[in-house]
């Protein structure tokens, strides 16, 4: 896989790490970065040898969202912005790729995640944070509504009232508070952060990848379907999982009282 600047792409065994790499502007998204991110997510989805994807940021931020300098140029030139079209073209493909990818995607939030950066993080399957990280749903401060899927995902994570509070006030949520309200699942000290999220990614990469994919499919369905329809879908997913090699290996390993050796299929 080839790295597309301003995005660094690193392979570490079965783990691929995508690092947003515009640290001078706190990894704000411009056209080149969203183009590179979309292309790399598509590569990761298509490569069966990749069993876990991690998205993180370089420098002091995960991402502060859309680069407003790009928008200012358009406003001053013509004022003719079509932000809905821009979302469909640049951001929605990334969010959809993460949700549809049949492998775990981890957001390793190393610093501030704001705007579309928050949207990217909460679209991922697992969020872990450095102790200095923070989260801001700050669209209202520039006169916009939440985007990049945020109004769909955030209330499901932290509850309707807390999500509304975050979106209307734009106040930052510190890492420990994010852990308390369920926005992230783990917080580690800054000095240990990179080591810890790599350990987590490698642990998942050794797991039952197809079962993880079916679990993700089930959770996606649970957000979108009625209860009775979901139960039917759940049964169908478990039927598929029960026919995988990893399930047979898991049963044998349990019987033999040894660690399972998962192949990811």
Backbone as CSV, one residue per row, in Angstrom:
resi,resn,N_x,N_y,N_z,CA_x,CA_y,CA_z,C_x,C_y,C_z
1,UNK,0.841,-1.188,0.000,0.000,0.000,0.000,0.883,1.248,0.000
2,UNK,0.544,2.203,-0.808,1.348,3.422,-0.928,0.767,4.534,-0.067
3,UNK,1.632,5.218,0.660,1.191,6.343,1.469,0.850,7.522,0.576
4,UNK,-0.287,8.151,0.854,-0.735,9.313,0.099,-0.688,10.524,1.022
5,UNK,0.292,11.398,0.816,0.385,12.598,1.636,-0.863,13.444,1.427
6,UNK,-1.371,14.083,2.475,-0.859,14.238,3.831,-1.390,13.198,4.821
7,UNK,-1.340,11.946,4.427,-1.751,10.840,5.277,-0.617,9.827,5.289
8,UNK,-0.154,9.436,6.473,0.861,8.401,6.570,0.191,7.048,6.718
9,UNK,0.650,6.066,5.966,0.105,4.713,6.015,1.213,3.765,6.435
10,UNK,0.986,3.058,7.519,1.995,2.148,8.081,1.393,0.762,8.259
11,UNK,2.124,-0.252,7.818,1.722,-1.631,8.081,2.546,-2.184,9.226
12,UNK,1.869,-2.799,10.189,2.510,-3.457,11.321,1.886,-4.840,11.450
13,UNK,2.412,-5.793,10.671,1.799,-7.113,10.609,0.426,-7.016,9.969
14,UNK,-0.593,-7.497,10.680,-1.961,-7.467,10.163,-2.689,-6.175,10.520
15,UNK,-1.983,-5.220,11.095,-2.562,-3.929,11.479,-2.088,-2.852,10.500
16,UNK,-3.005,-2.031,10.042,-2.648,-0.847,9.246,-3.004,0.401,10.035
17,UNK,-2.069,1.334,10.091,-2.228,2.575,10.844,-2.296,3.736,9.857
18,UNK,-3.379,4.483,9.913,-3.571,5.670,9.087,-3.404,6.884,9.990
19,UNK,-2.361,7.679,9.732,-2.067,8.842,10.565,-2.366,10.123,9.794
20,UNK,-3.350,10.873,10.256,-3.649,12.189,9.687,-2.438,13.076,9.938
21,UNK,-1.871,13.639,8.873,-0.536,14.226,8.997,-0.470,15.654,8.454
22,UNK,-1.249,16.538,9.065,-1.130,17.980,8.818,-0.984,18.668,10.184
23,UNK,0.068,18.342,10.915,0.165,18.819,12.307,0.214,20.326,12.438
24,UNK,0.684,21.024,11.399,0.772,22.482,11.484,-0.600,23.140,11.542
25,UNK,-1.660,22.436,11.076,-3.027,22.960,11.173,-3.911,22.006,11.979
26,UNK,-3.277,21.291,12.913,-3.981,20.365,13.810,-4.796,19.331,13.031
27,UNK,-4.189,18.865,11.920,-4.763,17.804,11.093,-6.167,18.145,10.584
28,UNK,-6.402,19.428,10.312,-7.664,19.839,9.710,-7.777,19.234,8.311
29,UNK,-9.011,18.949,7.925,-9.250,18.288,6.647,-9.320,19.293,5.505
30,UNK,-8.438,19.106,4.522,-8.587,19.792,3.248,-8.913,18.742,2.198
31,UNK,-9.017,19.166,0.957,-9.370,18.230,-0.120,-8.379,17.068,-0.200
32,UNK,-7.092,17.377,-0.115,-6.080,16.331,-0.276,-6.152,15.294,0.833
33,UNK,-6.405,15.736,2.064,-6.451,14.787,3.166,-7.679,13.890,3.083
34,UNK,-8.843,14.453,2.790,-10.019,13.590,2.685,-9.899,12.641,1.491
35,UNK,-9.302,13.107,0.403,-9.085,12.224,-0.749,-8.163,11.063,-0.375
36,UNK,-7.079,11.372,0.337,-6.139,10.330,0.744,-6.776,9.370,1.732
37,UNK,-7.556,9.889,2.672,-8.207,9.037,3.657,-9.202,8.097,2.994
38,UNK,-10.009,8.606,2.092,-10.980,7.761,1.408,-10.290,6.660,0.606
39,UNK,-9.213,7.012,-0.097,-8.495,6.016,-0.883,-7.879,4.942,0.007
40,UNK,-7.299,5.338,1.125,-6.645,4.370,2.006,-7.654,3.478,2.713
41,UNK,-8.800,4.029,3.101,-9.838,3.193,3.695,-10.339,2.151,2.705
42,UNK,-10.479,2.535,1.449,-10.891,1.571,0.424,-9.841,0.473,0.267
43,UNK,-8.559,0.845,0.285,-7.485,-0.154,0.210,-7.553,-1.117,1.390
44,UNK,-7.745,-0.579,2.576,-7.802,-1.416,3.776,-8.979,-2.384,3.723
45,UNK,-10.114,-1.900,3.265,-11.291,-2.761,3.182,-11.080,-3.913,2.211
46,UNK,-10.330,-3.664,1.137,-10.155,-4.669,0.091,-9.059,-5.679,0.394
47,UNK,-8.185,-5.400,1.336,-7.019,-6.243,1.614,-7.331,-7.206,2.760
48,UNK,-7.507,-8.487,2.442,-7.863,-9.478,3.460,-6.753,-9.704,4.473
49,UNK,-5.523,-9.348,4.125,-4.412,-9.528,5.058,-4.440,-8.510,6.187
50,UNK,-5.180,-7.426,5.998,-5.332,-6.414,7.052,-6.502,-6.825,7.932
51,UNK,-6.250,-6.988,9.222,-7.286,-7.462,10.132,-7.731,-6.408,11.139
52,UNK,-7.001,-5.317,11.250,-7.381,-4.188,12.104,-6.856,-2.909,11.458
53,UNK,-7.637,-1.838,11.546,-7.227,-0.522,11.064,-7.256,0.443,12.250
54,UNK,-6.225,1.260,12.363,-6.163,2.306,13.385,-6.078,3.652,12.682
55,UNK,-6.882,4.610,13.137,-6.790,5.990,12.655,-6.329,6.855,13.825
56,UNK,-5.278,7.631,13.619,-4.770,8.517,14.652,-4.269,9.795,13.997
57,UNK,-3.749,10.713,14.810,-3.261,11.982,14.283,-1.820,12.223,14.666
58,UNK,-1.157,13.075,13.926,0.216,13.458,14.257,0.195,14.757,15.055
59,UNK,1.223,14.935,15.873,1.326,16.166,16.645,0.343,16.232,17.787
60,UNK,-0.249,17.417,17.995,-1.058,17.691,19.182,-2.538,17.386,19.010
61,UNK,-2.962,16.976,17.812,-4.395,16.800,17.568,-4.680,15.486,16.860
62,UNK,-5.887,14.988,17.072,-6.439,13.940,16.210,-6.878,14.627,14.918
63,UNK,-7.866,15.485,15.011,-8.231,16.384,13.910,-9.211,17.415,14.434
64,UNK,-9.030,18.652,14.013,-9.952,19.723,14.396,-11.068,19.910,13.381
65,UNK,-11.196,18.978,12.421,-12.300,19.046,11.471,-11.933,19.772,10.198
66,UNK,-12.936,20.310,9.545,-12.744,20.967,8.261,-11.777,22.145,8.376
67,UNK,-10.858,22.239,7.413,-9.950,23.381,7.307,-10.755,24.585,6.812
68,UNK,-11.028,25.522,7.704,-11.887,26.657,7.359,-11.221,27.646,6.426
69,UNK,-9.896,27.577,6.273,-9.240,28.450,5.302,-9.741,28.144,3.895
70,UNK,-9.992,26.840,3.627,-10.550,26.464,2.324,-11.913,27.123,2.108
71,UNK,-12.728,27.101,3.155,-14.076,27.665,3.050,-14.026,29.181,2.900
72,UNK,-13.110,29.823,3.632,-13.011,31.276,3.585,-12.693,31.753,2.170
73,UNK,-11.826,31.022,1.467,-11.494,31.399,0.090,-12.736,31.411,-0.785
74,UNK,-13.578,30.399,-0.630,-14.794,30.316,-1.444,-15.762,31.429,-1.061
75,UNK,-15.932,31.667,0.249,-16.854,32.709,0.715,-16.437,34.070,0.180
76,UNK,-15.132,34.366,0.233,-14.662,35.672,-0.215,-14.691,35.803,-1.732
77,UNK,-14.557,34.673,-2.421,-14.550,34.717,-3.882,-15.953,34.841,-4.449
78,UNK,-16.895,34.001,-3.925,-18.234,33.990,-4.514,-19.345,33.838,-3.492
79,UNK,-19.019,33.293,-2.318,-20.039,33.039,-1.312,-20.940,31.872,-1.641
80,UNK,-20.657,31.172,-2.720,-21.543,30.111,-3.200,-21.058,28.755,-2.701
81,UNK,-21.448,28.405,-1.479,-21.043,27.140,-0.878,-22.157,26.100,-1.021
82,UNK,-21.774,24.895,-1.328,-22.712,23.771,-1.405,-22.200,22.698,-0.453
83,UNK,-22.431,22.916,0.847,-21.826,22.049,1.846,-22.432,20.649,1.851
84,UNK,-23.696,20.539,1.477,-24.291,19.205,1.381,-23.590,18.357,0.337
85,UNK,-23.333,18.951,-0.821,-22.610,18.220,-1.869,-21.207,17.852,-1.409
86,UNK,-20.577,18.782,-0.670,-19.229,18.526,-0.180,-19.224,17.367,0.808
87,UNK,-20.213,17.318,1.691,-20.312,16.200,2.628,-20.463,14.876,1.882
88,UNK,-21.348,14.853,0.901,-21.583,13.610,0.163,-20.336,13.152,-0.579
89,UNK,-19.570,14.101,-1.059,-18.394,13.759,-1.866,-17.182,13.423,-1.012
90,UNK,-16.964,14.146,0.111,-15.705,14.025,0.840,-15.814,13.235,2.138
91,UNK,-16.858,13.497,2.925,-16.918,12.930,4.273,-17.769,11.669,4.369
92,UNK,-18.913,11.662,3.713,-19.782,10.497,3.818,-19.117,9.211,3.341
93,UNK,-18.303,9.229,2.273,-17.637,7.982,1.879,-16.717,7.427,2.965
94,UNK,-16.028,8.297,3.697,-15.139,7.816,4.767,-15.933,7.190,5.893
95,UNK,-17.014,7.850,6.311,-17.828,7.324,7.399,-18.456,5.988,6.991
96,UNK,-18.976,5.920,5.768,-19.583,4.672,5.300,-18.543,3.562,5.190
97,UNK,-17.344,3.898,4.723,-16.292,2.881,4.594,-15.930,2.289,5.951
98,UNK,-15.869,3.117,6.972,-15.548,2.627,8.317,-16.648,1.709,8.824
99,UNK,-17.898,2.116,8.677,-18.998,1.306,9.194,-19.169,0.003,8.420
100,UNK,-18.873,0.011,7.130,-19.076,-1.187,6.304,-17.869,-2.107,6.282
101,UNK,-16.713,-1.635,6.742,-15.488,-2.432,6.692,-15.608,-3.653,7.593
102,UNK,-15.254,-4.824,7.064,-15.444,-6.074,7.794,-14.223,-6.398,8.660
103,UNK,-13.802,-5.420,9.405,-12.699,-5.574,10.355,-12.778,-4.412,11.332
104,UNK,-12.240,-4.573,12.537,-12.335,-3.487,13.515,-11.539,-2.258,13.082
105,UNK,-12.112,-1.085,13.354,-11.444,0.193,13.118,-11.364,0.922,14.456
106,UNK,-10.146,1.237,14.873,-9.895,1.908,16.149,-9.546,3.360,15.894
107,UNK,-10.187,4.272,16.617,-9.759,5.672,16.638,-8.857,5.857,17.850
108,UNK,-7.578,6.105,17.618,-6.615,6.378,18.688,-6.493,7.887,18.799
109,UNK,-7.278,8.477,19.691,-7.430,9.936,19.761,-6.315,10.504,20.634
110,UNK,-5.329,11.061,19.972,-4.110,11.521,20.647,-4.185,12.950,21.148
111,UNK,-5.186,13.710,20.699,-5.317,15.112,21.094,-6.743,15.553,20.852
112,UNK,-6.935,16.808,20.479,-8.286,17.308,20.274,-8.929,16.641,19.060
113,UNK,-10.203,16.261,19.216,-11.034,15.776,18.107,-12.253,16.678,18.068
114,UNK,-12.380,17.461,17.019,-13.457,18.451,16.944,-14.100,18.410,15.562
115,UNK,-15.364,18.822,15.501,-16.048,18.885,14.219,-16.013,17.546,13.499
116,UNK,-15.624,17.575,12.229,-15.556,16.343,11.458,-14.513,15.375,12.017
117,UNK,-13.534,15.892,12.775,-12.604,15.004,13.458,-13.310,14.180,14.510
118,UNK,-14.243,14.802,15.249,-15.080,14.061,16.181,-15.951,13.066,15.429
119,UNK,-16.537,13.518,14.313,-17.373,12.616,13.521,-16.619,11.383,13.066
120,UNK,-15.374,11.574,12.617,-14.550,10.446,12.191,-14.303,9.495,13.357
121,UNK,-13.978,10.046,14.520,-13.672,9.211,15.681,-14.877,8.398,16.122
122,UNK,-16.060,9.014,16.174,-17.217,8.285,16.691,-17.829,7.350,15.657
123,UNK,-17.399,7.442,14.402,-17.804,6.447,13.412,-17.023,5.144,13.571
124,UNK,-15.883,5.207,14.250,-15.050,4.015,14.417,-15.677,3.056,15.422
125,UNK,-15.195,1.817,15.414,-15.764,0.788,16.278,-15.342,0.956,17.728
126,UNK,-14.109,1.371,17.944,-13.556,1.546,19.284,-12.825,2.877,19.319
127,UNK,-13.013,3.625,20.407,-12.266,4.859,20.609,-11.445,4.734,21.881
128,UNK,-10.157,5.006,21.764,-9.279,5.083,22.928,-8.629,6.461,22.899
129,UNK,-8.254,6.959,24.075,-7.788,8.343,24.139,-6.555,8.464,25.006
130,UNK,-5.688,9.393,24.619,-4.610,9.841,25.493,-5.206,10.726,26.579
131,UNK,-4.542,10.790,27.722,-5.094,11.544,28.844,-5.266,13.028,28.534
132,UNK,-4.493,13.546,27.572,-4.616,14.966,27.215,-5.627,15.217,26.100
133,UNK,-6.270,14.175,25.587,-7.221,14.331,24.489,-8.473,15.060,24.960
134,UNK,-9.179,15.647,23.989,-10.473,16.257,24.282,-11.356,16.169,23.046
135,UNK,-12.657,16.353,23.265,-13.653,16.155,22.216,-14.583,17.360,22.190
136,UNK,-14.808,17.912,20.976,-15.645,19.103,20.860,-16.595,18.962,19.679
137,UNK,-17.885,19.111,19.967,-18.907,19.142,18.918,-19.228,20.604,18.648
138,UNK,-18.322,21.265,17.956,-18.320,22.732,17.935,-18.924,23.345,16.678
139,UNK,-19.755,22.611,15.953,-20.301,23.159,14.709,-21.094,24.440,14.933
140,UNK,-21.866,24.492,16.018,-22.712,25.656,16.274,-21.928,26.945,16.397
141,UNK,-20.664,26.843,16.764,-19.858,28.056,16.942,-19.500,28.712,15.617
142,UNK,-19.636,27.971,14.530,-19.429,28.585,13.214,-20.731,28.606,12.411
143,UNK,-21.858,28.377,13.103,-23.152,28.498,12.443,-23.560,27.312,11.608
144,UNK,-23.047,26.127,11.932,-23.411,24.929,11.194,-24.085,23.914,12.104
145,UNK,-24.618,22.858,11.494,-25.183,21.732,12.242,-24.158,20.597,12.249
146,UNK,-24.270,19.669,13.195,-23.334,18.539,13.219,-23.369,17.760,11.904
147,UNK,-22.180,17.323,11.479,-22.111,16.560,10.236,-21.175,15.362,10.404
148,UNK,-20.819,14.738,9.290,-19.980,13.532,9.289,-20.600,12.427,10.149
149,UNK,-21.926,12.354,10.145,-22.622,11.294,10.872,-22.753,11.511,12.359
150,UNK,-22.316,12.665,12.870,-22.240,12.853,14.314,-23.600,12.831,15.003
151,UNK,-24.620,13.429,14.393,-25.932,13.451,15.028,-26.567,12.062,15.064
152,UNK,-26.069,11.144,14.254,-26.532,9.756,14.295,-25.834,8.991,15.405
153,UNK,-24.503,9.104,15.485,-23.736,8.275,16.407,-23.682,8.819,17.831
154,UNK,-23.498,10.125,17.992,-23.211,10.656,19.332,-24.338,10.405,20.335
155,UNK,-25.623,10.646,20.005,-26.666,10.357,20.997,-26.732,8.877,21.382
156,UNK,-26.373,7.999,20.479,-26.379,6.570,20.792,-25.263,6.193,21.763
157,UNK,-24.235,7.010,21.835,-23.113,6.738,22.732,-23.285,7.376,24.100
158,UNK,-23.694,8.630,24.117,-23.667,9.376,25.380,-25.060,9.782,25.851
159,UNK,-26.106,9.451,25.090,-27.463,9.853,25.445,-27.867,11.149,24.766
160,UNK,-29.171,11.283,24.585,-29.714,12.431,23.859,-29.341,13.753,24.517
161,UNK,-29.556,13.851,25.844,-29.336,15.122,26.528,-27.889,15.560,26.500
162,UNK,-26.965,14.618,26.763,-25.546,14.990,26.770,-25.084,15.358,25.361
163,UNK,-25.552,14.611,24.355,-25.177,14.937,22.977,-25.661,16.326,22.595
164,UNK,-26.902,16.654,22.968,-27.453,17.969,22.642,-26.647,19.068,23.337
165,UNK,-26.289,18.837,24.591,-25.473,19.793,25.334,-24.146,20.034,24.622
166,UNK,-23.460,18.948,24.240,-22.179,19.074,23.553,-22.323,19.849,22.258
167,UNK,-23.397,19.577,21.517,-23.566,20.180,20.201,-23.960,21.651,20.282
168,UNK,-24.733,22.026,21.291,-25.159,23.418,21.394,-24.112,24.308,22.054
169,UNK,-23.398,23.790,23.043,-22.410,24.622,23.734,-21.051,24.591,23.068
170,UNK,-20.703,23.471,22.419,-19.379,23.328,21.833,-18.270,23.242,22.862
171,UNK,-18.615,23.006,24.118,-17.596,22.949,25.159,-16.796,21.651,25.067
172,UNK,-15.498,21.705,25.380,-14.675,20.495,25.275,-15.010,19.487,26.369
173,UNK,-14.914,18.223,26.004,-15.070,17.113,26.950,-13.703,16.466,27.100
174,UNK,-13.152,16.513,28.312,-11.825,15.949,28.561,-11.863,14.429,28.519
175,UNK,-10.694,13.826,28.391,-10.602,12.380,28.192,-11.254,11.597,29.318
176,UNK,-11.000,11.950,30.559,-11.565,11.193,31.676,-13.084,11.309,31.710
177,UNK,-13.613,12.478,31.377,-15.060,12.635,31.285,-15.608,11.842,30.106
178,UNK,-14.884,11.823,28.990,-15.294,11.019,27.837,-15.369,9.544,28.207
179,UNK,-14.448,9.086,29.041,-14.478,7.701,29.513,-15.703,7.469,30.393
180,UNK,-16.004,8.418,31.277,-17.127,8.256,32.197,-18.462,8.176,31.465
181,UNK,-18.619,8.949,30.390,-19.911,8.983,29.689,-19.992,7.992,28.534
182,UNK,-18.937,7.224,28.308,-18.980,6.192,27.275,-18.564,6.638,25.896
183,UNK,-17.985,7.813,25.790,-17.527,8.292,24.483,-16.259,7.567,24.045
184,UNK,-15.431,7.175,25.010,-14.266,6.338,24.742,-14.315,5.155,25.697
185,UNK,-13.576,4.099,25.367,-13.583,2.907,26.216,-12.332,2.773,27.071
186,UNK,-11.252,3.469,26.701,-10.018,3.396,27.475,-9.286,4.726,27.371
187,UNK,-8.625,5.107,28.461,-7.759,6.286,28.495,-6.426,5.869,29.077
188,UNK,-5.343,6.256,28.398,-4.004,5.941,28.873,-3.175,7.223,28.973
189,UNK,-2.188,7.263,29.875,-1.307,8.436,29.948,-0.626,8.695,28.613
190,UNK,-0.380,9.961,28.338,0.212,10.337,27.055,1.486,9.552,26.755
191,UNK,2.332,9.368,27.759,3.626,8.713,27.536,3.474,7.254,27.138
192,UNK,2.353,6.631,27.511,2.127,5.218,27.212,1.170,5.005,26.044
193,UNK,0.577,6.085,25.559,-0.573,5.950,24.664,-0.266,5.139,23.407
194,UNK,0.790,5.502,22.679,1.095,4.819,21.412,1.377,3.338,21.635
195,UNK,2.066,3.013,22.709,2.354,1.604,23.005,1.057,0.859,23.303
196,UNK,0.176,1.454,24.090,-1.043,0.775,24.519,-2.008,0.537,23.365
197,UNK,-2.190,1.563,22.487,-3.138,1.308,21.405,-2.584,0.329,20.386
198,UNK,-1.268,0.301,20.223,-0.683,-0.720,19.350,-0.879,-2.119,19.929
199,UNK,-0.734,-2.251,21.240,-0.976,-3.551,21.870,-2.420,-3.990,21.668
200,UNK,-3.360,-3.067,21.845,-4.772,-3.391,21.632,-5.022,-3.817,20.196
201,UNK,-4.467,-3.073,19.240,-4.666,-3.399,17.828,-4.109,-4.782,17.504
202,UNK,-2.932,-5.106,18.021,-2.341,-6.413,17.747,-3.157,-7.524,18.394
203,UNK,-3.690,-7.280,19.575,-4.552,-8.283,20.214,-5.774,-8.567,19.355
204,UNK,-6.419,-7.517,18.850,-7.583,-7.715,17.989,-7.204,-8.379,16.678
205,UNK,-6.018,-8.060,16.158,-5.583,-8.658,14.888,-5.355,-10.155,15.014
206,UNK,-5.135,-10.638,16.218,-4.982,-12.078,16.447,-6.320,-12.757,16.740
207,UNK,-7.386,-11.994,16.715,-8.696,-12.519,17.082,-9.448,-13.116,15.911
208,UNK,-10.711,-13.434,16.170,-11.579,-14.092,15.185,-12.170,-13.022,14.263
209,UNK,-11.446,-12.682,13.223,-11.792,-11.527,12.391,-13.173,-11.652,11.762
210,UNK,-13.531,-12.843,11.298,-14.849,-12.999,10.679,-15.957,-12.853,11.722
211,UNK,-15.731,-13.378,12.916,-16.716,-13.186,13.979,-16.824,-11.705,14.347
212,UNK,-15.694,-10.994,14.342,-15.735,-9.547,14.591,-16.563,-8.848,13.512
213,UNK,-16.365,-9.269,12.259,-17.112,-8.661,11.154,-18.606,-8.895,11.313
214,UNK,-18.987,-10.097,11.714,-20.402,-10.403,11.906,-20.961,-9.653,13.116
215,UNK,-20.151,-9.506,14.157,-20.564,-8.710,15.316,-20.828,-7.264,14.899
216,UNK,-19.933,-6.714,14.092,-20.097,-5.341,13.609,-21.355,-5.230,12.752
217,UNK,-21.588,-6.218,11.911,-22.786,-6.219,11.090,-24.036,-6.225,11.959
218,UNK,-23.983,-7.026,13.038,-25.122,-7.077,13.944,-25.363,-5.771,14.671
219,UNK,-24.287,-5.121,15.131,-24.439,-3.839,15.814,-24.948,-2.760,14.860
220,UNK,-24.461,-2.775,13.626,-24.980,-1.838,12.629,-26.477,-2.047,12.421
221,UNK,-26.875,-3.328,12.333,-28.286,-3.644,12.121,-29.135,-3.214,13.313
222,UNK,-28.581,-3.374,14.520,-29.333,-3.016,15.726,-29.657,-1.527,15.765
223,UNK,-28.817,-0.702,15.155,-29.066,0.733,15.145,-30.134,1.122,14.131
224,UNK,-30.390,0.253,13.162,-31.230,0.653,12.038,-32.525,-0.150,11.904
225,UNK,-32.677,-1.249,12.643,-33.809,-2.134,12.426,-34.715,-2.186,13.648
226,UNK,-35.963,-2.610,13.430,-36.866,-2.892,14.533,-36.415,-4.141,15.281
227,UNK,-36.926,-4.318,16.505,-36.448,-5.388,17.370,-36.687,-6.769,16.770
228,UNK,-37.890,-7.042,16.302,-38.190,-8.364,15.761,-37.335,-8.656,14.530
229,UNK,-37.189,-7.660,13.660,-36.356,-7.833,12.474,-34.912,-8.075,12.873
230,UNK,-34.456,-7.362,13.918,-33.088,-7.555,14.380,-32.866,-8.967,14.902
231,UNK,-33.811,-9.523,15.661,-33.626,-10.868,16.193,-33.468,-11.900,15.074
232,UNK,-34.229,-11.731,14.007,-34.054,-12.628,12.851,-32.657,-12.475,12.266
233,UNK,-32.197,-11.234,12.148,-30.871,-10.991,11.584,-29.780,-11.528,12.507
234,UNK,-29.963,-11.380,13.807,-29.008,-11.900,14.779,-28.845,-13.412,14.623
235,UNK,-29.953,-14.119,14.463,-29.890,-15.571,14.304,-29.144,-15.961,13.033
236,UNK,-29.366,-15.196,11.971,-28.676,-15.483,10.712,-27.173,-15.234,10.835
237,UNK,-26.794,-14.175,11.547,-25.373,-13.901,11.760,-24.707,-15.006,12.571
238,UNK,-25.389,-15.467,13.616,-24.799,-16.519,14.451,-24.664,-17.817,13.674
239,UNK,-25.609,-18.072,12.775,-25.510,-19.256,11.929,-24.256,-19.186,11.067
240,UNK,-23.982,-18.006,10.514,-22.771,-17.832,9.699,-21.516,-17.950,10.542
241,UNK,-21.527,-17.366,11.741,-20.358,-17.458,12.615,-20.070,-18.895,13.020
242,UNK,-21.104,-19.673,13.234,-20.931,-21.063,13.658,-20.297,-21.950,12.613
243,UNK,-20.224,-21.472,11.380,-19.601,-22.261,10.309,-18.166,-21.825,10.007
244,UNK,-17.605,-20.910,10.807,-16.241,-20.453,10.555,-15.219,-21.401,11.177
245,UNK,-14.003,-21.363,10.620,-12.910,-22.152,11.180,-12.563,-21.691,12.597
246,UNK,-12.671,-20.386,12.821,-12.316,-19.861,14.134,-13.249,-20.386,15.217
247,UNK,-14.523,-20.582,14.906,-15.431,-21.127,15.911,-15.040,-22.557,16.259
248,UNK,-14.760,-23.363,15.237,-14.332,-24.731,15.502,-13.051,-24.756,16.334
249,UNK,-12.119,-23.861,16.003,-10.878,-23.778,16.769,-11.149,-23.325,18.199
250,UNK,-12.058,-22.372,18.378,-12.386,-21.894,19.708,-12.974,-22.980,20.585
251,UNK,-13.828,-23.812,20.010,-14.419,-24.920,20.770,-13.349,-25.941,21.142
252,UNK,-12.481,-26.271,20.169,-11.414,-27.229,20.458,-10.481,-26.690,21.544
253,UNK,-10.109,-25.418,21.425,-9.199,-24.822,22.398,-9.809,-24.815,23.794
254,UNK,-11.102,-24.521,23.885,-11.773,-24.543,25.178,-11.749,-25.946,25.772
255,UNK,-12.040,-26.927,24.932,-12.053,-28.316,25.401,-10.678,-28.765,25.852
256,UNK,-9.650,-28.301,25.121,-8.279,-28.719,25.418,-7.587,-27.799,26.419
257,UNK,-8.318,-26.796,26.911,-7.797,-25.858,27.923,-6.488,-25.190,27.477
258,UNK,-6.538,-24.609,26.264,-5.383,-23.905,25.704,-5.871,-22.649,24.998
259,UNK,-4.976,-21.672,24.747,-5.395,-20.491,23.991,-5.789,-20.853,22.562
260,UNK,-6.806,-20.201,22.069,-7.224,-20.436,20.684,-6.264,-19.773,19.723
261,UNK,-6.021,-20.420,18.591,-5.176,-19.869,17.525,-6.078,-19.450,16.372
262,UNK,-6.532,-18.216,16.411,-7.489,-17.728,15.434,-6.818,-17.376,14.113
263,UNK,-7.455,-17.774,13.007,-6.947,-17.485,11.663,-7.647,-16.301,11.022
264,UNK,-8.738,-15.863,11.615,-9.480,-14.751,11.030,-10.466,-15.167,9.975
265,UNK,-10.853,-16.459,9.972,-11.833,-16.937,8.980,-12.621,-18.119,9.501
